[in-house]
Amino acid sequence: MKIRHVLMSAIALGSAALSAPASAAVIYDWSGSSTGGGVRMEASFSFQSDSPLGDEQILNLSTANCVFRLNGSNVGCARIIMGRSFGVNLNSISVMANPVGIVAFSINSGFTLASLDTTGSYQSINGSPSTLTVTNTAPAVPEPATWAMLIVGFGLIGGTLRQPKASTAATSHA
């Protein structure tokens, strides 16, 4: 009977441990500008990721709300590259415009952050002047699956404790 109690408690604790916590998202908002050769470039994007970005990667343009303007006219974004450059503590952002004729325009910025998951607003330290705002969003309440597993776990523990104790028959030796 004691083995059954231990087994039921282990199942209850295991089910509570296996319930997955709600995942937090990281939101990146960036804006920058540059002027050169009589051309004024302005760009901005907003991107949400399920986990912090690490090494340099190309962002999916369908999920990044990106705008690129040349002298006030929107030409659209061709590519966004963001992340840690070559494994050092310099995170870079490069936003490229759709080509205008045979000319391609881009705005490049570098930020000194240990990682791209630190909430705050940062100014670029090199390249074009720009601002990067990083926001971590934590879930406000546990997911329903977490609550369900917690209730089931407590129910199993309570159920094992309410089991009647096995009585041992007294035998007399006469």
C-alpha positions as CSV (number, residue, x, y, z in Angstrom):
1,M,0.0,0.0,0.0
2,K,2.9,2.3,0.7
3,I,4.3,1.8,-2.8
4,R,0.9,2.9,-4.2
5,H,1.1,6.1,-2.2
6,V,4.6,6.9,-3.4
7,L,3.7,6.0,-7.0
8,M,0.6,8.3,-7.0
9,S,2.6,11.2,-5.4
10,A,5.3,10.7,-8.0
11,I,2.7,10.9,-10.8
12,A,1.2,14.0,-9.4
13,L,4.5,15.8,-9.0
14,G,5.7,14.7,-12.4
15,S,2.5,15.9,-14.1
16,A,2.9,19.3,-12.4
17,A,6.6,19.5,-13.5
18,L,5.8,18.6,-17.1
19,S,3.2,21.3,-17.6
20,A,4.8,23.9,-19.9
21,P,4.9,27.5,-18.8
22,A,3.6,30.2,-21.1
23,S,6.3,31.5,-23.3
24,A,7.3,35.2,-23.2
25,A,7.9,37.2,-26.4
26,V,10.6,39.7,-27.1
27,I,9.5,42.8,-29.2
28,Y,12.1,44.8,-31.1
29,D,11.4,48.3,-32.4
30,W,14.1,50.0,-34.4
31,S,14.3,53.3,-36.2
32,G,17.3,55.0,-38.0
33,S,18.2,57.5,-40.6
34,S,21.1,58.5,-42.7
35,T,22.0,61.2,-45.2
36,G,24.5,60.9,-48.0
37,G,25.0,62.0,-51.6
38,G,21.9,64.2,-51.4
39,V,19.7,61.2,-50.4
40,R,17.8,61.2,-47.1
41,M,17.2,57.6,-45.9
42,E,14.8,56.7,-43.0
43,A,13.8,53.3,-41.9
44,S,12.0,51.6,-39.1
45,F,10.7,48.1,-38.2
46,S,8.9,46.3,-35.5
47,F,9.6,42.6,-35.0
48,Q,8.3,40.0,-32.4
49,S,10.2,36.9,-31.6
50,D,9.3,33.9,-29.3
51,S,12.9,33.9,-28.0
52,P,15.8,36.4,-27.9
53,L,17.8,36.7,-31.0
54,G,21.4,35.4,-30.9
55,D,23.9,35.3,-33.7
56,E,23.3,37.4,-36.8
57,Q,20.3,36.3,-38.8
58,I,18.0,37.5,-41.6
59,L,14.5,38.4,-40.3
60,N,11.4,37.2,-42.0
61,L,10.0,40.3,-43.7
62,S,6.4,38.9,-43.6
63,T,6.5,39.1,-39.8
64,A,8.5,42.4,-39.5
65,N,6.6,45.6,-40.0
66,C,9.3,47.4,-42.0
67,V,9.3,50.8,-43.8
68,F,12.1,52.3,-45.8
69,R,11.9,55.8,-47.2
70,L,14.2,57.6,-49.7
71,N,13.7,61.3,-49.7
72,G,10.3,60.8,-48.2
73,S,9.1,58.1,-50.7
74,N,8.5,54.6,-49.4
75,V,10.5,52.1,-51.4
76,G,10.0,49.1,-49.1
77,C,12.4,46.9,-47.3
78,A,14.4,44.2,-49.1
79,R,16.2,42.6,-46.1
80,I,16.8,43.0,-42.4
81,I,19.8,41.5,-40.8
82,M,20.0,41.6,-37.0
83,G,22.0,39.9,-34.2
84,R,25.3,39.4,-32.6
85,S,28.1,40.0,-35.1
86,F,30.8,37.4,-35.2
87,G,30.3,36.2,-31.6
88,V,31.4,39.6,-30.0
89,N,29.3,41.8,-27.8
90,L,28.3,44.1,-30.7
91,N,24.8,43.6,-32.0
92,S,24.3,45.0,-35.4
93,I,21.2,45.9,-37.5
94,S,21.3,46.4,-41.2
95,V,18.1,47.4,-43.1
96,M,18.3,47.3,-46.9
97,A,15.8,49.0,-49.2
98,N,14.4,47.5,-52.4
99,P,16.8,48.5,-55.2
100,V,16.0,51.7,-57.0
101,G,17.3,51.1,-60.5
102,I,20.7,49.5,-60.0
103,V,21.4,51.3,-56.7
104,A,20.9,49.6,-53.3
105,F,20.5,51.6,-50.1
106,S,21.0,50.5,-46.6
107,I,21.2,51.8,-43.0
108,N,23.6,50.0,-40.7
109,S,23.9,50.5,-36.9
110,G,25.8,48.8,-34.0
111,F,24.8,48.4,-30.4
112,T,26.8,47.3,-27.4
113,L,24.5,44.8,-25.7
114,A,25.5,41.5,-24.1
115,S,22.3,40.1,-25.6
116,L,19.2,41.2,-27.4
117,D,16.9,40.3,-24.6
118,T,17.7,43.1,-22.2
119,T,14.6,45.4,-21.9
120,G,15.4,49.0,-22.6
121,S,16.0,51.7,-25.2
122,Y,19.5,51.9,-26.8
123,Q,21.3,54.4,-29.1
124,S,23.6,53.1,-31.7
125,I,27.3,53.5,-31.0
126,N,28.5,53.3,-34.6
127,G,27.1,53.5,-38.1
128,S,24.0,55.5,-38.7
129,P,22.2,57.2,-35.8
130,S,19.4,54.9,-34.6
131,T,17.4,53.7,-31.6
132,L,16.6,50.1,-30.6
133,T,13.9,49.4,-28.1
134,V,13.7,45.9,-26.6
135,T,10.6,44.9,-24.7
136,N,10.1,41.5,-22.9
137,T,6.5,40.5,-22.5
138,A,5.8,38.1,-19.7
139,P,2.5,36.2,-19.6
140,A,0.1,37.8,-17.0
141,V,-1.5,34.6,-15.9
142,P,-0.6,30.9,-16.1
143,E,-2.0,29.0,-19.1
144,P,-5.1,26.9,-18.6
145,A,-3.0,23.7,-19.0
146,T,-0.9,24.7,-16.1
147,W,-3.9,25.2,-13.9
148,A,-5.4,21.9,-15.0
149,M,-2.2,20.0,-14.2
150,L,-1.9,21.7,-10.8
151,I,-5.5,20.7,-9.9
152,V,-5.1,17.2,-11.1
153,G,-1.9,16.9,-9.1
154,F,-3.5,18.1,-5.9
155,G,-6.5,15.8,-6.6
156,L,-4.3,12.7,-6.9
157,I,-2.4,13.6,-3.8
158,G,-5.6,14.2,-1.9
159,G,-7.1,10.9,-3.2
160,T,-4.1,8.9,-2.1
161,L,-4.2,10.4,1.4
162,R,-8.0,9.6,1.8
163,Q,-7.5,5.9,1.0
164,P,-8.5,3.9,4.1
165,K,-5.6,2.3,5.9
166,A,-5.3,-1.4,5.4
167,S,-6.2,-3.1,8.7
168,T,-4.2,-6.0,9.8
169,A,-6.2,-8.8,11.4
170,A,-5.1,-9.6,14.9
171,T,-4.3,-13.2,15.3
172,S,-4.1,-14.8,18.7
173,H,-1.9,-17.7,19.3
174,A,-3.5,-20.0,21.8
